[in-house]
Amino acid sequence: MTGNALRIGIFRSVLELFGIVLVRFRPAQRIWGAWLVAVNAACLLFIEHIEAQVTLGAVGVAVLAQALIYQRKRFIRLLGVTHFVWLPMLTWIALRLDAVPKEETAFHAWLIMLIATNAVCLAIDASDAMRFILGERRPYYVW
């Protein structure tokens, strides 16, 4: 993929990424991927809150960055580093938890699930990044 690095568009790249995660992964990884997508997409249920709006923006930036990497290198272990844009978001949300009104239990529960889920994802991403640094650079899933 030298001179033709952008053979597919962003939209197709995003669709292929989601297809790999939700269809091609092994069952346990597929369940994890579906959970991760669902928890982050649940921000749309609470979009009137600034925390959900920030989550939507951070997730959008991460997906766009992943699509750009995928266009050039395919499904490599470096894709997860894009999730590091979540670090400031998760820190900010964690610091705001006490300010969430007690009667908004569903919103509060979603924030806790978001923090926990994305923190686990960041740990997995750190492991994948280390594996990339140590030499696992070839694409390991294809659409």
N, C-alpha and C positions, 0 to 999 in steps of 0.2 A: 504494500500500500504506500508506495512512495509518492509519485506525482499525483495520485488520485485519492488523497487522504479523505476528501469529503464526498465520497461516492454516494452516500445516502443522506437524506435530510434529517433535521432535528426531530421532526415529528415521528418519522420512521424509527430513528434511533431510540426514542423514548418508548415507543411501542415494542420494539425488540427487547429492550431492557426489561420492561414489565413482563413480556412473554417468557423470557428466560427465567426470571425469578418465580413467576406464578405457574409456569407450565413445565419448564425443563429441569429445574432443580430437583434433587432427590426429595422424597416426601417430607422429612423433618425440616429441611431447609426451606421447602416450599411453604410449609405451615408458618415457619418463622417469618418469611418474606410477606406472606399474606397478612399476618398479624401486624408487622411493621407498617405496611401500607395502610391497613385499616385504622390503626391508632393515629397515625399522622393525618390521614384523610378525615378523621372525625373532627378535625378543627373546623370543618365546614358546618358542623352542627352548632358550633359556638362562635360563629364568625362575628357576632356583635361585640365580642370581647377582644381587646387589644392583643391578648396573649395568643388567641387563635389566629388573628391576622398576621402577627409576627411569625407564628409557626408556618402558616401557608406561604409566606414569603421565603422563609429559610428553606423549606422543603422544595419550593420552586427553584431556588438558586441551586440547591444540591442536585436536583434532577436535571436541570439544564447543564450543569458542569459534567455530570455523568454522561449525558448524551454526547457532549463534545469529546470527552475522552473515548467513549465507545466508538464514535465515528472514526477515530484515528487508530485506536489500539485494540478494539473489540473488548470482550468481557475479561478484563485483567484484574488482578488483585488490588490494583491501585484505585479502582472505582470508589471504594469506601472512604477514601480520604476527603471526598467532597462533603461527607457528613460532618466534618469538623466545623462547618459553619453553624452547626447546632450548639456548640459549646457555649457561646455567649447567650444564645436563646435559652438554653436549659438553665444556665446560672441565673439569668434574669427572672425566669419563671419561678425557679425554686425560691428566690428571695421574695417573691410576691405572694407566695402561697398563703401567708397569714392574712393578707389583705382581701382574700376572696371571701365574700359574705357566706356565713354558715349555712344559709338556706339554699345556696347554689351547690347542692351535693353532687349532682351529675357533672357539673363543670369542674368542681374540685377533684372528683374521682378521675376525670379525664386527664387533668393536669398531672396527677400522680402517676397514672399509667404512661403518659407521654414521657415524663422524666425517666421513669424506670426503663421503659422499652428502649428509648433512644440512648440511654446510658449503656445498656447491654450491647446495643448495636455499635456504639463507639468502641467498646472493648473488642468486639469481633473485627471491626475495621482496623484497629491498631494491630491485631494479630495478622490480618491480611497484608497490611502495609509492611510489616516486618518480613513476612514471607516474600513479598515482592523485592524488598531490599536484599534479601538473602539469595535471590536468583530466580524465583518463580515468576517469570515475566511473560510467559506465553498465555494466550487466552485459554481459559479452562472450561468455558461453555460457549456454544455457538447456537445461533438461531437456525 
